[in-house]
Amino acid sequence: MPDPDAAASRRLVGQVSNVYLSILALFCFKLFIKISLNLLTSLYIVRANREEAARISTQYFQHRTFNSWDDRSPLHDAAAQGRLGVLKTLLLQGLDVNVRTVHHMTPLHDACLGGHVACARALVDAGANVNAPTVEGMTPLFSACAVGSVSCAEVVLEGGARPQGPLHHPSPLHEAASKGHAGCVEVLLTWGADVDLDLPDQGTALYTACVRQELPCVRQLLRDGGDVQKGRSLDSPLHAAAQTGHAPITKLLLEFGADVNVRNAERQRPVELAPPGGAAETLLVAHEEAPPPLRQVCRQVIRRSVGRYRLHLLPLLPLPAPLTRFLLYR
């Protein structure tokens, strides 16, 4: 006699299998439609019939809520590839300038990641949200700084982008400093980014630049008033430079008044972290044995008196040009 439980189990397995097959069939159908429409759109664009291409794109993508892996619109593709003509045509046909993927990437993110400044400007002029965050909190400004696109960073900043977001969001300044993009660092600081922004997991941008051994960014951050003593927790930027054995950064930090006797959480001084016999250790030992030059001390006192937020005003003072350059470390 057949077992009723076994028969019921087989029926259940068969029903579940049918559900999965239906899902797979639907997935394949959506994939086929997506590929077909993209090929058709590209065909019309190649044949210079942009109006028809935009009509197809708008008809399929407009008023959709993208929530699957195949969520990139033609506007994303045009922005990512720097195809300004196609992008403008799609915008004229009414495609949503702020259309998002499942990860909340907008076309402006793609344009900035590709360094396509003309596309970024067209999107901003069309009303793109310059502060739109992805699910990871990355803004178009962060994307521009990640690839070192100064022009794209300026475009979104001029469009109203905030130079820095909440503490729990990725920092454009830290990203630029970690990648060695000194031009982006300068632009961000000019637009009001906090040079001493201290992130819980990264510390300051200056500390990040020292860890990554990015000398131009270290120089830019210090010139713009970065606190030479402020790093991550009790680790100072000098600890980071000494540990990596980077002599030029170590020398630069010492010129800006870094304290050679500061101790980290393990009660270690920077010289104790430097590779033995290396150039960084030699610099630190020499600095410990001899006091800093008087001119260097005077420069540091004057800069502290002026304040980091007013350092950019020094060229406006009636001072001899050589003195101004000296105070600005030029």
ZAMARGU-4260 file (C-alpha; in steps of 0.2 Angstrom, whole numbers, plus 5000, padded with zeros to 4 digits):
<rodrens>
0) 5000/5000/5000 | 5007/5017/4995 | 5013/5028/5009 | 5002/5044/5010 | 5015/5054/5017
5) 5028/5050/5004 | 5015/5054/4990 | 5011/5071/4998 | 5030/5074/4999 | 5032/5071/4981
10) 5017/5082/4977 | 5025/5096/4987 | 5042/5094/4979 | 5034/5095/4962 | 5024/5111/4966
15) 5040/5119/4973 | 5050/5114/4957 | 5036/5122/4947 | 5038/5138/4956 | 5056/5139/4954
20) 5055/5134/4935 | 5042/5149/4934 | 5054/5161/4942 | 5068/5155/4931 | 5057/5157/4916
25) 5052/5175/4921 | 5070/5179/4924 | 5076/5173/4907 | 5061/5183/4899 | 5066/5199/4907
30) 5084/5196/4902 | 5079/5194/4884 | 5068/5209/4884 | 5082/5220/4892 | 5095/5214/4880
35) 5083/5216/4865 | 5079/5234/4870 | 5097/5239/4872 | 5102/5232/4856 | 5087/5241/4847
40) 5091/5257/4856 | 5109/5256/4851 | 5105/5252/4833 | 5094/5267/4831 | 5107/5278/4839
45) 5120/5271/4827 | 5109/5276/4813 | 5107/5293/4820 | 5089/5291/4824 | 5090/5297/4842
50) 5072/5302/4843 | 5067/5284/4841 | 5080/5277/4853 | 5074/5289/4866 | 5056/5285/4863
55) 5060/5266/4866 | 5070/5270/4881 | 5057/5281/4889 | 5043/5269/4885 | 5052/5255/4894
60) 5061/5264/4908 | 5050/5279/4913 | 5040/5277/4929 | 5049/5261/4933 | 5055/5256/4950
65) 5072/5248/4948 | 5073/5234/4960 | 5083/5220/4951 | 5101/5217/4945 | 5096/5223/4927
70) 5092/5240/4934 | 5104/5251/4924 | 5094/5263/4913 | 5101/5270/4896 | 5104/5286/4905
75) 5116/5277/4916 | 5125/5269/4902 | 5126/5286/4892 | 5133/5294/4908 | 5146/5280/4911
80) 5152/5280/4893 | 5153/5299/4892 | 5140/5299/4877 | 5135/5317/4879 | 5123/5318/4863
85) 5114/5302/4868 | 5112/5308/4886 | 5105/5325/4881 | 5093/5316/4869 | 5087/5305/4883
90) 5085/5320/4895 | 5075/5330/4882 | 5063/5315/4880 | 5059/5316/4898 | 5069/5302/4906
95) 5071/5304/4925 | 5088/5312/4928 | 5088/5305/4945 | 5084/5287/4940 | 5092/5275/4953
100) 5098/5257/4952 | 5095/5245/4966 | 5111/5252/4975 | 5104/5269/4972 | 5117/5274/4959
105) 5112/5289/4949 | 5118/5294/4931 | 5127/5308/4940 | 5137/5295/4950 | 5142/5286/4934
110) 5147/5302/4925 | 5158/5307/4940 | 5166/5290/4941 | 5170/5291/4923 | 5177/5308/4924
115) 5165/5314/4911 | 5163/5332/4916 | 5152/5337/4901 | 5139/5324/4905 | 5140/5328/4924
120) 5137/5347/4919 | 5122/5342/4908 | 5115/5331/4922 | 5117/5345/4935 | 5109/5358/4924
125) 5094/5346/4921 | 5091/5345/4940 | 5101/5330/4946 | 5102/5328/4964 | 5121/5332/4968
130) 5119/5325/4986 | 5111/5309/4981 | 5119/5295/4992 | 5121/5277/4987 | 5116/5263/4999
135) 5134/5264/5005 | 5132/5283/5007 | 5143/5288/4993 | 5138/5304/4984 | 5143/5310/4967
140) 5156/5321/4975 | 5164/5306/4983 | 5164/5297/4966 | 5173/5311/4958 | 5186/5312/4972
145) 5188/5293/4971 | 5195/5294/4953 | 5203/5311/4955 | 5192/5321/4943 | 5194/5339/4949
150) 5183/5346/4936 | 5168/5334/4940 | 5171/5339/4959 | 5169/5357/4955 | 5154/5354/4944
155) 5144/5346/4958 | 5151/5358/4971 | 5145/5373/4961 | 5128/5364/4959 | 5126/5363/4978
160) 5135/5348/4984 | 5140/5347/5002 | 5159/5346/5004 | 5157/5333/5018 | 5142/5323/5024
165) 5137/5315/5040 | 5151/5306/5050 | 5143/5289/5046 | 5145/5292/5027 | 5161/5290/5017
170) 5171/5306/5017 | 5176/5313/5000 | 5191/5322/5008 | 5198/5305/5016 | 5195/5296/4999
175) 5205/5310/4989 | 5219/5310/5002 | 5220/5291/5002 | 5221/5290/4983 | 5234/5304/4981
180) 5222/5316/4973 | 5229/5332/4979 | 5219/5343/4967 | 5203/5336/4974 | 5209/5339/4992
185) 5212/5357/4988 | 5195/5360/4980 | 5186/5352/4994 | 5196/5362/5007 | 5192/5378/4997
190) 5174/5374/4997 | 5174/5372/5016 | 5178/5354/5020 | 5184/5352/5038 | 5203/5348/5036
195) 5203/5340/5053 | 5187/5329/5051 | 5190/5314/5062 | 5182/5298/5057 | 5180/5284/5070
200) 5188/5271/5059 | 5201/5281/5049 | 5206/5296/5059 | 5209/5312/5050 | 5213/5314/5032
205) 5231/5319/5036 | 5233/5303/5045 | 5226/5293/5031 | 5237/5302/5018 | 5252/5298/5030
210) 5247/5279/5031 | 5245/5279/5012 | 5262/5288/5009 | 5254/5302/4998 | 5266/5316/5000
215) 5257/5329/4989 | 5241/5327/4999 | 5250/5328/5016 | 5258/5344/5010 | 5241/5351/5004
220) 5232/5347/5020 | 5246/5354/5031 | 5247/5370/5021 | 5228/5372/5023 | 5229/5371/5042
225) 5228/5353/5046 | 5232/5349/5064 | 5249/5340/5063 | 5246/5332/5080 | 5229/5325/5076
230) 5228/5307/5069 | 5218/5292/5074 | 5215/5290/5092 | 5232/5292/5101 | 5242/5288/5085
235) 5248/5304/5077 | 5252/5307/5059 | 5271/5306/5064 | 5268/5289/5071 | 5261/5284/5054
240) 5275/5292/5044 | 5288/5284/5055 | 5281/5267/5054 | 5280/5267/5035 | 5298/5274/5035
245) 5293/5288/5023 | 5307/5300/5026 | 5300/5315/5015 | 5283/5314/5024 | 5292/5313/5041
250) 5303/5328/5037 | 5288/5338/5031 | 5278/5334/5047 | 5293/5340/5058 | 5294/5356/5048
255) 5276/5359/5053 | 5280/5356/5071 | 5275/5338/5074 | 5279/5332/5092 | 5293/5319/5092
260) 5289/5314/5110 | 5270/5310/5108 | 5266/5293/5113 | 5252/5281/5106 | 5241/5269/5115
265) 5256/5257/5117 | 5266/5271/5125 | 5278/5271/5110 | 5286/5287/5102 | 5287/5289/5083
270) 5306/5285/5083 | 5302/5268/5091 | 5291/5263/5076 | 5303/5269/5063 | 5313/5255/5053
275) 5330/5254/5062 | 5344/5263/5052 | 5332/5271/5040 | 5331/5289/5034 | 5315/5292/5045
280) 5324/5286/5061 | 5339/5297/5057 | 5328/5312/5055 | 5318/5309/5071 | 5334/5306/5081
285) 5342/5322/5074 | 5326/5332/5079 | 5327/5325/5096 | 5345/5330/5099 | 5343/5348/5092
290) 5330/5361/5095 | 5320/5367/5079 | 5326/5382/5071 | 5320/5399/5077 | 5312/5404/5060
295) 5302/5388/5060 | 5295/5391/5078 | 5291/5409/5073 | 5282/5403/5058 | 5271/5390/5068
300) 5267/5403/5081 | 5261/5416/5068 | 5251/5403/5059 | 5242/5397/5075 | 5239/5415/5079
305) 5231/5418/5062 | 5220/5403/5063 | 5218/5389/5050 | 5202/5397/5044 | 5211/5413/5040
310) 5227/5407/5032 | 5220/5410/5015 | 5219/5428/5019 | 5238/5430/5022 | 5241/5435/5004
315) 5229/5450/5007 | 5240/5457/5021 | 5253/5471/5016 | 5268/5459/5019 | 5283/5457/5008
320) 5280/5443/4995 | 5294/5432/5002 | 5287/5433/5019 | 5270/5428/5013 | 5276/5413/5004
325) 5287/5408/5019 | 5271/5408/5030 | 5261/5398/5018 | 5275/5386/5016 | 5276/5390/4997
</rodrens>
